[in-house]
Every structure is written in C-alpha cells, then in structure tokens.
Amino acid sequence: MRILEQTVRTYTPVDTQRDSTRLRLGASLLGYRLRFTGNLVVTVAATVREDAPLNYLRNIEVLLGGSFPLRAHDARFLNFWNRIQYMSPNRLSAPAGGVGTNAFSANVDVLLEQPDLDPALGLKRGFLLDSRPLGSLELAVTPGTVTDLISAGTATLSALSINITEMAAQDVAGVLSRMQIARVQQAIVATGVQDLPLFAGAGVAYRAFALHFTSGDADPIRATSDDTILTDLTVIDSRGVRWLDAVPYEQLREKNRRTYGLEPIPAGWVIADFAQDHNIDDLLFTFGIQNVTVRMNVGAAPANTFVQCYPINALLVPAKTGQRVMAGGRGRALRG
C-alpha cells in the first residue's frame, strides 16, 4: 500500500465561527492530522484549564455527501481516543498562565483507519474510507474562545493556526467498513441509577461506548475530569440481554489500562469496549434488537456534573480489496 501524506489547508480560525474545509476526492483515506498552534497572551495571571489548548476545538466533524456525520466530537475526546488507537499520547504543549506571550500547540488525528485493531486479522486497514463514490467530503471545525482555555485571569489569543494534513492510500479501491463516532451530553443532578438516551439498534454494530465524567463547570468541554461520579456501569439491550452488568468503574478502567497500555489512564474516562483483544469478533451487534441502554449508577454528583458519551459504531460492508470481509458481510452498505 502506497500512503501519501499532504497538506490540504492551513488557516486561521475565528472565535466561534464554524469553518468547513472541502476535502479532495479520489483516494482511499486513512485520516487527517490536525495541528493547532497559537499564543495565549496573558495580562493578568491566568489559570489554564485541563487539556488546554484542545478545549478551543469544540467540535470536529467529518461529513459525507454534505450531510452524513461520520464524525462529530470535541478535540478532548479525540485526544483521548488517539491515545487508545496509538497506545501512546499525542504531542501537546499547554500554554503557561503567567503574564506574557505563552505559546501552545496540539496534535490530534481524525483516524478513519483503526490502528488499535489487530493488523494480523486485516482489521487495521479494513476501515479506510474510499472517497470515490462520494459526492463531497468535508472536515468542519468549530472553535471556541479564550475562555475555553482559562478559568481565571485575563488573556487573549494570537497567531492561531490550524493545519490539516491528509493521509491517503493511492493504490486501494473499494468500499470498506467505516467507524462512526458521535457525542451525547447529559447533566447529572443526583445520585442513583440513571440511563443515557436510548441508542439505536436495528443493525448498528457498536464497537464501544466511551464516557467522560466532569464537574465544576456548566460547560463540560471546559470542566475538570472527575473519577468520583460513576460507581458502576451496565449495558443492556431491548431483549433484556446484559453486555455489562453493574461493572465497577475502576474495574472497567483497569481493563482499559491493560488493553491499551494507558499509563496512567486519564481521569474521568472509561470505555465499555466490545472490541475484545483488539478484534471485532465481539462487537455488540443489534440485528433484531430495537435499542441499547447505557445505565449509570451514580455515586456522587458535585456541582455541574456532566457525562459525555461517545458511541462508536461500525458501519460494516464487505471489503473489495482482497482483505477480510467484515462480520461475514452482515452489515449494510453506506453510500455518501
């Protein structure tokens, strides 16, 4: 496979203004690298938020055919998920909060391939996006403001830049499987058992549900990660079949740590992961199932507690490049 990396665009983001980049068609895509750089110009000593400057990139979308959201999530999640996929952290240099001009930078990858899945089974490269059948392909970024980076003090942003680099396979054709990721946000106002909104069944194949628990700020993208909120987690489908049954939060996190080499595992994050041992044999297939419930047993609900859930589901179609046919070809084809 011949992989070509090339810059698509470098631009200056404008606070709160969604910017959409029309991407090239004609190759099978592994993903896009984003590099965000700039300066935090501090006039009154500032308190820099957790994960800064990623908080500024409030929403990152990949849209197929003008409307289908293959990806829709914030950069804090993407930074965590890259660590799962690569089993190593991204490059990130947070700004200092002292008076003066403080440079920062962050790298995140919007991956369409799945490097955490077992390459011996042909899975890693079984999730490329063949752009040829698509009418259009866009990557949209919605930025925030300087308040997304600091919780106290006075500062402005300068010299902001986002570079988008494409990773594409030039000699692979055919529609392969695709991984879709979305973001669901819910406030937690009390302890006890609480369900997230029902997740669709009817053929969706869930690879995982990633959850991020935060507290201390009414905007969870700005908030601090919190390990005290969740006691245990249950995943149950509409037939009453349990995929997780009141598994303690720290037990799930320990499993995540072992599987993906997270040393240490970031606070507030946990994954209900159905890609056991880096393969897709144990995905939560929903053929004949109406819906799936993610049920939380909440042990603590400090001020401004939120959970952000990221359902990660495989849109499975037969591979046409001599690679393994995913899940026996049981999935449904997606046309952009």
C-alpha positions as CSV (number, residue, x, y, z in Angstrom):
1,M,0.0,0.0,0.0
2,R,1.4,3.4,-1.0
3,I,0.5,6.1,1.5
4,L,0.8,9.7,0.6
5,E,0.6,12.5,3.3
6,Q,0.0,16.0,2.0
7,T,-1.2,19.3,3.4
8,V,-4.8,20.1,2.5
9,R,-5.0,23.6,4.1
10,T,-3.6,25.8,6.8
11,Y,-5.9,28.6,8.1
12,T,-6.5,31.0,10.9
13,P,-9.6,30.0,13.0
14,V,-12.0,32.8,14.1
15,D,-13.6,32.5,17.5
16,T,-17.0,30.7,17.5
17,Q,-17.1,30.6,13.7
18,R,-17.5,27.1,12.2
19,D,-15.1,26.6,9.3
20,S,-15.6,23.8,6.7
21,T,-12.8,22.5,4.5
22,R,-13.8,20.7,1.3
23,L,-11.6,17.7,1.0
24,R,-10.2,16.0,-2.0
25,L,-11.9,13.0,-3.5
26,G,-10.3,10.2,-5.5
27,A,-8.3,8.1,-2.9
28,S,-8.9,5.8,0.0
29,L,-8.4,7.8,3.1
30,L,-6.6,6.7,6.3
31,G,-7.5,10.0,8.1
32,Y,-6.5,13.6,8.7
33,R,-3.9,15.1,11.0
34,L,-4.7,18.4,12.7
35,R,-2.1,20.6,14.3
36,F,-3.3,23.6,16.3
37,T,-0.9,26.3,17.3
38,G,-1.0,29.8,18.8
39,N,-0.2,32.1,21.7
40,L,-2.1,32.8,24.9
41,V,-1.3,36.5,25.7
42,V,-1.8,36.9,29.4
43,T,-2.2,40.4,31.0
44,V,-3.5,39.1,34.4
45,A,-2.1,35.8,35.6
46,A,-4.4,33.0,34.4
47,T,-5.4,29.5,35.5
48,V,-5.1,27.2,32.5
49,R,-7.8,24.6,32.1
50,E,-7.2,20.8,31.9
51,D,-6.4,19.6,28.4
52,A,-5.7,23.2,27.0
53,P,-5.5,24.2,24.2
54,L,-7.7,21.3,23.0
55,N,-10.8,22.8,24.6
56,Y,-10.7,25.5,22.0
57,L,-11.6,23.0,19.3
58,R,-15.1,22.4,20.5
59,N,-16.5,20.3,17.6
60,I,-14.8,18.4,14.8
61,E,-16.9,16.9,12.1
62,V,-16.4,14.7,9.0
63,L,-19.4,15.0,6.7
64,L,-20.0,12.6,3.8
65,G,-22.2,13.7,0.9
66,G,-22.9,17.1,2.5
67,S,-24.9,15.8,5.4
68,F,-24.0,12.4,6.8
69,P,-22.0,12.9,10.1
70,L,-19.3,10.2,10.1
71,R,-17.6,12.0,13.0
72,A,-18.9,14.7,15.4
73,H,-17.0,15.2,18.6
74,D,-14.7,17.6,20.5
75,A,-10.9,17.6,20.5
76,R,-10.6,16.5,24.1
77,F,-12.3,13.2,23.2
78,L,-10.2,12.9,20.0
79,N,-7.0,13.3,22.1
80,F,-8.2,10.5,24.4
81,W,-9.3,8.2,21.5
82,N,-6.0,8.8,19.7
83,R,-4.2,7.5,22.8
84,I,-6.4,4.4,22.7
85,Q,-5.7,3.9,19.0
86,Y,-2.0,4.6,19.0
87,M,-1.4,3.3,22.6
88,S,0.7,6.4,23.1
89,P,-0.2,10.1,23.8
90,N,-0.3,12.8,21.3
91,R,2.1,15.8,21.3
92,L,0.5,18.5,23.4
93,S,2.1,21.6,24.8
94,A,-0.2,23.6,27.0
95,P,0.3,27.4,27.4
96,A,1.6,28.8,30.7
97,G,-0.6,31.1,32.7
98,G,2.0,33.7,33.6
99,V,1.9,37.2,32.3
100,G,3.3,37.4,28.8
101,T,3.0,35.6,25.5
102,N,2.8,31.9,26.0
103,A,3.0,29.6,23.0
104,F,1.0,26.4,22.8
105,S,0.5,23.5,20.3
106,A,-1.6,20.4,20.0
107,N,-1.7,17.5,17.5
108,V,-4.8,15.2,17.0
109,D,-5.6,12.8,14.3
110,V,-9.1,12.1,12.8
111,L,-8.4,8.5,12.0
112,L,-10.5,6.6,9.5
113,E,-8.3,3.5,9.8
114,Q,-8.3,1.7,13.1
115,P,-4.7,1.2,14.2
116,D,-5.7,-0.4,17.6
117,L,-7.4,-3.3,15.8
118,D,-5.3,-6.4,15.1
119,P,-3.4,-6.0,11.9
120,A,-2.9,-9.8,11.7
121,L,-6.6,-10.1,11.0
122,G,-6.6,-7.4,8.4
123,L,-8.7,-5.0,10.6
124,K,-6.4,-2.0,10.9
125,R,-6.6,-1.2,7.2
126,G,-10.1,-2.6,6.8
127,F,-11.6,0.7,7.8
128,L,-10.3,3.1,5.1
129,L,-12.7,5.5,3.5
130,D,-12.9,5.2,-0.3
131,S,-13.8,8.7,-1.3
132,R,-14.5,7.8,-5.0
133,P,-18.3,7.1,-4.5
134,L,-18.8,10.3,-2.5
135,G,-20.4,13.4,-3.9
136,S,-18.5,15.5,-1.3
137,L,-16.3,15.2,1.7
138,E,-15.8,17.9,4.4
139,L,-13.9,18.4,7.6
140,A,-15.5,21.2,9.8
141,V,-14.0,22.7,12.9
142,T,-16.0,24.8,15.4
143,P,-13.7,26.8,17.6
144,G,-14.4,28.5,20.9
145,T,-13.0,31.5,22.7
146,V,-10.1,32.2,25.1
147,T,-12.4,31.3,27.9
148,D,-12.2,27.7,26.8
149,L,-8.5,27.8,27.7
150,I,-8.5,29.7,31.0
151,S,-10.8,29.7,34.1
152,A,-9.4,32.8,35.8
153,G,-7.3,35.8,34.8
154,T,-7.2,37.9,31.7
155,A,-5.8,36.9,28.3
156,T,-6.3,37.0,24.6
157,L,-5.3,34.6,21.7
158,S,-3.0,35.4,18.9
159,A,-1.3,33.8,15.9
160,L,-3.8,31.0,15.8
161,S,-3.3,28.4,13.1
162,I,-4.8,25.0,12.1
163,N,-3.0,22.8,9.6
164,I,-4.9,19.9,8.1
165,T,-2.8,17.1,6.5
166,E,-4.4,14.2,4.6
167,M,-3.3,10.6,4.8
168,A,-4.4,8.6,1.8
169,A,-3.7,5.3,0.1
170,Q,-3.2,5.7,-3.6
171,D,-3.5,2.1,-4.6
172,V,-6.5,0.7,-2.7
173,A,-10.1,0.7,-4.1
174,G,-13.5,-0.4,-3.0
175,V,-15.9,0.5,-0.2
176,L,-14.6,-0.8,3.1
177,S,-16.0,-0.6,6.6
178,R,-16.5,2.7,8.4
179,M,-16.4,3.7,12.0
180,Q,-18.9,6.4,13.1
181,I,-18.5,8.5,16.3
182,A,-20.9,10.9,17.8
183,R,-21.3,12.8,21.1
184,V,-24.1,12.7,23.6
185,Q,-24.1,15.1,26.6
186,Q,-26.2,14.7,29.7
187,A,-26.3,16.6,33.0
188,I,-26.2,14.6,36.2
189,V,-28.1,16.3,39.1
190,A,-28.5,13.5,41.6
191,T,-27.0,10.2,42.7
192,G,-28.6,6.8,41.9
193,V,-29.4,4.9,38.7
194,Q,-29.6,7.0,35.6
195,D,-29.9,6.0,31.9
196,L,-28.5,7.8,28.9
197,P,-30.8,8.3,26.0
198,L,-31.6,5.1,24.1
199,F,-29.0,4.2,21.4
200,A,-30.4,2.8,18.1
201,G,-30.5,-0.8,17.3
202,A,-31.8,-2.3,14.0
203,G,-28.4,-3.4,12.7
204,V,-25.9,-0.9,14.3
205,A,-22.7,-2.7,15.4
206,Y,-21.3,-1.0,18.5
207,R,-17.6,-1.2,18.9
208,A,-17.6,0.8,22.2
209,F,-19.2,3.5,24.4
210,A,-16.6,5.9,25.7
211,L,-17.7,8.0,28.6
212,H,-16.1,11.2,30.1
213,F,-17.3,12.4,33.5
214,T,-16.6,16.0,34.5
215,S,-17.6,18.5,37.2
216,G,-17.1,22.1,38.3
217,D,-18.2,24.0,35.2
218,A,-21.5,24.3,33.4
219,D,-19.7,23.7,30.1
220,P,-18.3,20.1,30.2
221,I,-15.8,20.9,27.4
222,R,-14.2,23.3,29.9
223,A,-14.7,21.3,33.0
224,T,-12.4,19.1,35.1
225,S,-12.4,15.4,34.7
226,D,-13.8,13.6,37.8
227,D,-13.3,10.0,38.9
228,T,-15.8,10.2,41.8
229,I,-19.0,10.3,39.9
230,L,-19.6,6.8,38.5
231,T,-19.9,3.8,40.7
232,D,-20.7,1.1,38.1
233,L,-21.9,0.7,34.6
234,T,-24.5,-1.6,32.9
235,V,-25.1,-2.0,29.2
236,I,-28.4,-3.8,28.3
237,D,-30.3,-4.3,25.1
238,S,-34.0,-4.2,24.4
239,R,-34.3,-8.0,24.8
240,G,-33.0,-7.8,28.3
241,V,-29.6,-9.2,27.4
242,R,-26.8,-7.6,29.5
243,W,-23.5,-6.9,27.9
244,L,-22.1,-5.3,31.1
245,D,-23.8,-5.9,34.5
246,A,-23.0,-3.3,37.2
247,V,-19.3,-3.5,36.5
248,P,-17.4,-1.2,38.9
249,Y,-15.9,2.0,37.4
250,E,-12.4,1.3,38.4
251,Q,-12.6,-2.3,37.2
252,L,-13.5,-1.1,33.8
253,R,-10.7,1.5,33.9
254,E,-8.2,-1.2,34.8
255,K,-9.3,-3.3,31.9
256,N,-8.9,-0.3,29.6
257,R,-5.5,0.3,31.1
258,R,-4.3,-3.2,30.4
259,T,-5.8,-3.5,27.0
260,Y,-4.4,-0.2,25.6
261,G,-1.3,0.4,27.7
262,L,-2.7,3.5,29.4
263,E,-0.1,4.5,32.0
264,P,-1.7,6.2,33.7
265,I,-5.3,6.1,32.4
266,P,-6.6,9.7,32.2
267,A,-9.0,10.8,35.0
268,G,-12.7,10.8,34.3
269,W,-12.6,8.5,31.2
270,V,-13.9,4.9,30.9
271,I,-14.7,2.7,27.9
272,A,-17.3,0.0,27.6
273,D,-15.3,-1.8,24.9
274,F,-16.7,-4.6,22.8
275,A,-13.6,-5.0,20.6
276,Q,-12.1,-7.6,22.9
277,D,-8.4,-8.2,22.5
278,H,-8.2,-5.7,19.6
279,N,-10.6,-7.6,17.3
280,I,-14.2,-7.1,16.2
281,D,-15.5,-10.6,16.8
282,D,-17.3,-9.5,20.0
283,L,-19.0,-6.3,18.8
284,L,-22.4,-5.5,20.1
285,F,-24.4,-6.4,17.0
286,T,-28.0,-5.1,17.1
287,F,-29.6,-7.2,14.4
288,G,-33.1,-7.9,15.7
289,I,-32.6,-5.5,18.6
290,Q,-34.6,-2.3,18.9
291,N,-32.2,-0.3,21.1
292,V,-29.4,-0.4,23.6
293,T,-29.4,1.3,27.1
294,V,-26.2,2.6,28.9
295,R,-27.2,2.6,32.6
296,M,-25.1,4.5,35.1
297,N,-25.1,4.0,38.9
298,V,-24.0,7.5,40.1
299,G,-22.2,7.6,43.4
300,A,-21.5,11.4,43.6
301,A,-23.0,14.4,41.9
302,P,-21.0,17.5,42.7
303,A,-21.9,20.9,41.2
304,N,-22.1,21.0,37.4
305,T,-21.7,17.3,36.9
306,F,-21.9,16.0,33.3
307,V,-21.3,12.9,31.3
308,Q,-20.4,12.9,27.7
309,C,-20.9,9.6,25.9
310,Y,-19.3,8.8,22.6
311,P,-21.0,5.9,20.8
312,I,-18.5,4.3,18.4
313,N,-20.2,2.0,15.9
314,A,-19.0,0.2,12.8
315,L,-20.8,0.6,9.6
316,L,-19.9,-2.8,8.1
317,V,-19.7,-3.5,4.4
318,P,-17.9,-6.2,2.5
319,A,-14.3,-5.3,1.6
320,K,-13.4,-5.4,-2.1
321,T,-9.7,-5.3,-1.9
322,G,-8.8,-8.9,-1.0
323,Q,-8.9,-8.1,2.7
324,R,-11.1,-9.9,5.2
325,V,-14.8,-9.4,4.8
326,M,-16.0,-7.8,8.0
327,A,-18.5,-9.7,10.1
328,G,-19.4,-12.0,7.3
329,G,-20.8,-9.2,5.3
330,R,-23.8,-8.8,7.6
331,G,-23.7,-5.1,7.7
332,R,-25.4,-2.5,5.5
333,A,-23.6,-0.5,2.8
334,L,-23.4,3.2,3.3
335,R,-23.3,5.5,0.3
336,G,-22.3,9.1,0.6
